[in-house]
Amino acid sequence: MISDLPLMTDTLHEEAARYALLRRVAPTLRHHMAGEFQPLGMMAALLERRVQKNELTGVQEQCAGLGQMSRQAAAHCMDLMNWVAPRGPHELALEDGLGQCVHLLATSLRFRGFALVHDSSDVRTQVAGAALRSVLPAALLYLSDSSPGPAQLSLKAMQHATQQVQVRITLTPTERTSEPDQTADYRALQWADVCALARAEAVELQQGPDGLALYFAAIA
């Protein structure tokens, strides 16, 4: 039993880190899901008024459009849920994955005084989706939580080796201000949290004076 303790401790650290990350991204996931269905409510209210006024010209086409919008919203929400519970192993184009992370976190970080910028690159490779969607957000939240003041967080992907790509996060202090009462909804993420997730997802980390470098395995 004693020999199992180190492995158990690593597992507990990983689970604690995943829970902390989930608690931190849950509000923004909820915000994005609500946004997907807002246009549906507006369209449904418009159709209801037209039917009540017996203005039926074009209603059939609008109903078909409403059905298409609802299917798209459901698909987008399912994709957002993959941030919480991925459906088995999946791969992401690195640049697409970086864009998704920026889209997910930019608003909540901006309220706290942080600008999140994605500098597009010509790196064209696939990476493990679970690794990118867990380690990268954790690293971004860790840097923002530990920053003494507002800053800009810049993402840049570079080919590091034949089988590895680097995602560098650079933190540059700025004169931005945070919105009043915009604090984290849960505890701050620690360096130990980022390391625990990186170990679980086989991502290498390098900490520098102005940010972090993450090394993901490239999938042909």
C-alpha positions as CSV (number, residue, x, y, z in Angstrom):
1,M,0.0,0.0,0.0
2,I,2.8,2.4,0.8
3,S,4.3,2.0,-2.6
4,D,1.0,3.2,-4.2
5,L,1.0,6.5,-2.3
6,P,3.1,8.6,-4.8
7,L,0.9,7.4,-7.7
8,M,-2.2,8.2,-5.7
9,T,-0.9,11.6,-4.8
10,D,-0.2,12.5,-8.5
11,T,-3.7,11.3,-9.4
12,L,-5.3,13.5,-6.7
13,H,-3.2,16.5,-7.8
14,E,-4.4,16.0,-11.4
15,E,-8.0,15.6,-10.3
16,A,-7.8,18.7,-8.1
17,A,-6.3,20.7,-11.0
18,R,-9.0,19.5,-13.4
19,Y,-11.7,20.5,-11.0
20,A,-10.2,23.9,-10.4
21,L,-9.9,24.5,-14.1
22,L,-13.5,23.4,-14.7
23,R,-14.7,25.8,-12.0
24,R,-12.8,28.6,-13.6
25,V,-14.0,28.1,-17.1
26,A,-17.6,27.1,-16.2
27,P,-18.9,30.7,-16.1
28,T,-17.6,31.5,-19.6
29,L,-18.9,28.2,-21.0
30,R,-22.3,29.0,-19.6
31,H,-22.1,32.5,-21.2
32,H,-21.2,31.1,-24.6
33,M,-24.0,28.5,-24.4
34,A,-26.6,31.1,-23.5
35,G,-25.4,33.2,-26.4
36,E,-26.0,30.4,-28.9
37,F,-29.7,30.3,-28.0
38,Q,-30.4,34.0,-27.7
39,P,-31.0,34.4,-31.5
40,L,-33.4,31.5,-31.4
41,G,-35.6,33.2,-28.8
42,M,-35.6,36.4,-30.9
43,M,-36.6,34.5,-34.0
44,A,-39.3,32.5,-32.3
45,A,-40.8,35.7,-30.8
46,L,-40.8,37.3,-34.3
47,L,-42.5,34.3,-35.8
48,E,-45.1,34.3,-33.0
49,R,-46.0,37.9,-33.6
50,R,-46.3,37.4,-37.3
51,V,-48.6,34.4,-36.8
52,Q,-50.8,36.4,-34.4
53,K,-51.1,39.1,-37.0
54,N,-51.8,36.6,-39.7
55,E,-48.8,37.7,-41.6
56,L,-47.9,34.3,-43.0
57,T,-45.9,35.2,-46.1
58,G,-42.4,33.7,-45.8
59,V,-43.2,32.1,-42.4
60,Q,-42.4,28.6,-43.8
61,E,-39.0,29.7,-44.9
62,Q,-38.3,31.4,-41.5
63,C,-39.4,28.2,-39.7
64,A,-36.9,26.2,-41.8
65,G,-34.2,28.8,-40.9
66,L,-35.2,28.5,-37.2
67,G,-34.7,24.7,-37.4
68,Q,-31.3,25.1,-39.0
69,M,-30.2,27.7,-36.4
70,S,-31.3,25.4,-33.6
71,R,-29.3,22.5,-35.0
72,Q,-26.2,24.7,-35.3
73,A,-26.7,26.0,-31.7
74,A,-27.0,22.4,-30.4
75,A,-23.8,21.4,-32.3
76,H,-21.9,24.4,-30.9
77,C,-23.1,23.6,-27.4
78,M,-22.0,19.9,-27.8
79,D,-18.6,21.2,-28.9
80,L,-18.4,23.5,-25.8
81,M,-19.2,20.5,-23.6
82,N,-16.1,18.7,-25.1
83,W,-14.1,21.2,-23.0
84,V,-15.7,19.5,-19.9
85,A,-15.9,15.9,-21.0
86,P,-14.2,15.0,-24.3
87,R,-15.7,12.2,-26.3
88,G,-12.7,10.0,-26.4
89,P,-9.3,10.9,-28.0
90,H,-9.6,13.6,-30.6
91,E,-7.2,15.9,-32.5
92,L,-7.3,19.6,-33.2
93,A,-5.5,21.7,-35.8
94,L,-3.1,23.7,-33.6
95,E,-4.0,27.1,-34.9
96,D,-7.7,26.3,-34.7
97,G,-7.3,25.2,-31.1
98,L,-5.4,28.3,-30.2
99,G,-8.2,30.4,-31.7
100,Q,-10.8,28.4,-29.7
101,C,-8.9,29.1,-26.5
102,V,-8.8,32.8,-27.2
103,H,-12.5,32.9,-28.1
104,L,-13.4,31.0,-24.9
105,L,-11.3,33.1,-22.4
106,A,-10.8,36.5,-24.0
107,T,-13.9,38.1,-22.5
108,S,-13.5,36.9,-18.9
109,L,-9.8,37.9,-19.0
110,R,-10.6,41.3,-20.4
111,F,-12.9,42.0,-17.5
112,R,-10.0,41.3,-15.2
113,G,-7.7,43.7,-17.1
114,F,-5.9,41.2,-19.4
115,A,-5.8,41.3,-23.2
116,L,-5.5,37.9,-24.9
117,V,-3.9,38.0,-28.3
118,H,-3.3,35.1,-30.8
119,D,-0.4,35.8,-33.2
120,S,-1.2,33.5,-36.1
121,S,1.6,31.4,-37.5
122,D,2.2,29.1,-40.4
123,V,2.4,26.0,-38.2
124,R,0.1,23.4,-39.7
125,T,-0.1,20.4,-37.5
126,Q,-2.6,18.5,-35.3
127,V,-2.3,18.1,-31.6
128,A,-4.2,16.2,-28.9
129,G,-7.4,18.1,-28.3
130,A,-7.6,17.2,-24.6
131,A,-4.0,18.3,-24.0
132,L,-4.5,21.7,-25.7
133,R,-7.9,22.4,-24.1
134,S,-6.7,21.6,-20.5
135,V,-3.0,22.7,-20.3
136,L,-3.2,25.9,-22.3
137,P,-6.2,27.4,-20.5
138,A,-4.7,26.4,-17.1
139,A,-1.4,28.1,-18.1
140,L,-3.2,31.3,-19.2
141,L,-5.2,31.5,-16.0
142,Y,-2.2,30.8,-13.9
143,L,-0.3,33.6,-15.5
144,S,-3.2,36.0,-15.1
145,D,-3.8,35.0,-11.5
146,S,-0.1,35.4,-10.6
147,S,0.4,38.7,-12.4
148,P,0.8,41.7,-10.1
149,G,-1.2,43.8,-12.5
150,P,-3.0,44.1,-15.8
151,A,-1.1,42.7,-18.8
152,Q,-1.3,41.4,-22.4
153,L,-1.1,37.7,-22.9
154,S,0.2,36.8,-26.4
155,L,0.1,33.3,-27.9
156,K,2.5,32.2,-30.7
157,A,3.0,28.7,-32.1
158,M,6.4,27.6,-33.5
159,Q,7.7,24.4,-34.9
160,H,10.1,23.1,-32.2
161,A,11.2,19.7,-33.5
162,T,10.0,17.2,-36.0
163,Q,7.5,15.6,-33.6
164,Q,6.9,18.7,-31.3
165,V,5.4,22.2,-31.5
166,Q,5.9,25.0,-29.1
167,V,3.2,27.4,-27.9
168,R,4.8,30.4,-26.2
169,I,2.7,32.6,-23.9
170,T,4.3,36.0,-23.4
171,L,3.0,38.3,-20.6
172,T,3.6,42.0,-21.1
173,P,2.5,44.5,-18.4
174,T,0.1,47.2,-19.6
175,E,-1.9,50.2,-18.3
176,R,-5.2,48.5,-18.7
177,T,-7.7,48.5,-15.8
178,S,-10.0,45.7,-14.7
179,E,-13.8,46.1,-14.3
180,P,-15.0,46.7,-10.7
181,D,-15.7,43.5,-8.8
182,Q,-14.4,41.3,-11.6
183,T,-12.5,38.7,-9.6
184,A,-12.1,35.0,-10.2
185,D,-15.1,32.9,-9.4
186,Y,-13.0,30.2,-7.8
187,R,-9.5,29.9,-6.3
188,A,-6.4,31.0,-8.2
189,L,-4.7,28.4,-10.3
190,Q,-1.2,27.5,-9.1
191,W,1.9,26.4,-10.9
192,A,1.4,22.9,-9.3
193,D,-2.0,22.7,-11.1
194,V,-0.5,23.5,-14.5
195,C,2.3,20.9,-13.9
196,A,-0.2,18.2,-12.8
197,L,-2.2,18.7,-16.0
198,A,0.9,18.8,-18.2
199,R,2.2,15.5,-16.7
200,A,-1.2,13.9,-17.3
201,E,-1.3,15.1,-20.9
202,A,2.4,14.6,-21.7
203,V,3.0,18.3,-22.3
204,E,6.4,19.7,-21.5
205,L,6.6,23.1,-19.7
206,Q,9.3,25.7,-19.5
207,Q,8.9,28.8,-17.3
208,G,10.7,32.0,-18.1
209,P,10.8,35.5,-16.8
210,D,8.2,36.8,-19.2
211,G,5.8,33.8,-19.6
212,L,5.7,30.1,-20.4
213,A,6.5,27.8,-23.2
214,L,4.4,24.7,-23.8
215,Y,5.6,21.8,-25.9
216,F,2.9,19.6,-27.5
217,A,3.4,16.4,-29.4
218,A,2.7,16.9,-33.1
219,I,0.4,14.4,-34.7
220,A,0.9,13.8,-38.4
